[in-house]
Amino acid sequence: MAVLKVIEVLANSDESWEDAAKKAVAQAAKSVKNIRSVYINEQSATVKDGKIDNYRVNVKITFEVK
C-alpha cells in the first residue's frame, strides 16, 4: 500500500496559469521526490492598465512517501 501526502504551493507567472503551475511543480521537485499529481485548487490574476499582469495559482501537489 502506498502512502501519499499532499502539500499546497502558491506560484505565479507573467505568461500563463499553465506556466505558473509548471513553476510550482519544478520548485517543489527540488525538495520533494516521487511527485505523482498536481491539482489546480485556485487561479487568480492581477490586472494593470486593463490587461492581465500576473497569473497566480494555488496548487495541491501529491507525492508518495517512502
Beta strands, then each sheet from edge to edge (+ up, - down):
strand 1: 3-13
strand 2: 35-48
strand 3: 51-65
sheet 1: 1+ 3- 2+
end
